[in-house]
Amino acid sequence: LKRGEDRGIVLKARQDLWKVIRRRLIDPVPEDLLLAIEGTNDPSVLEKWFDAALELSDVGELRKAMKSG
């Protein structure tokens, strides 16, 4: 049951991140960002990227933030 909940949390975090990137920065989401998001299973990392996507003003800044951790 716990694994299913964790998976649901990760899937929701990914969807939320894609949505904010599309609405605030760039649509469609570039492949490199999609691959990074899909390859991340840590909800805290996805949340950190989500917060960065809300605060930053361009996709280049987001890429830098995602690479820095």
N, C-alpha and C positions, 0 to 999 in steps of 0.2 A: 504493500500500500504506500509506504513512504517513497519508494522509487517512482511510483506513478505520480505522486504529488510533486516530487522534485522535477520530473520531466515536464509536468504541466506548468510549473513556475518558469522553467527555462524557455519553453515554447512561448508563453505569454510575454516574457521579457524580450525575446527576439522580435515578436510581432510589434510590440510597442516601440522598439528601437527603429525598426524599418519604417513605421508610420511617421515618427518624428523626423527621420532623415528625409523621407519623401516630402513631407509638408513644409519643412523649414529650410532644407539645404539643396536637395537634388532629387529629381524623379526622372527616370528610374534610378534606384539605388545602384551605384557602380558595382561591378562584379567582385572587385577586390574587397569591398566592404561586406558584401553578401557572404563571401567565403569566410571572412574573419568572424562574422556574426554566427554563421552556421557552425563554425568550428569551435565555438566557445560554449561550454556547458556550465560555466560558473555564473550563477545568477548575480553575484556581487560585481563581477567584471561587466556583465551586461548592463547592470544598473549604473555603473560608473560611466560607461559609454553613452547611455541614455541621457544622463545628466549633462555630459559634455555636448551632446547633440542639441540639447535645449539651450545651452549657453553660448556656443560658438557660432560664428557668423558665416563660415564657409567650410566646404567639405575637406579642403586641404588641412585646415586646423583640426578637424575631426580625425583625419587619418593620423596626424601626429599624436593626438591624444590617445588614440587606440594603440599605437605602437609603443607608447611610453608606459603602457600597463593599464 
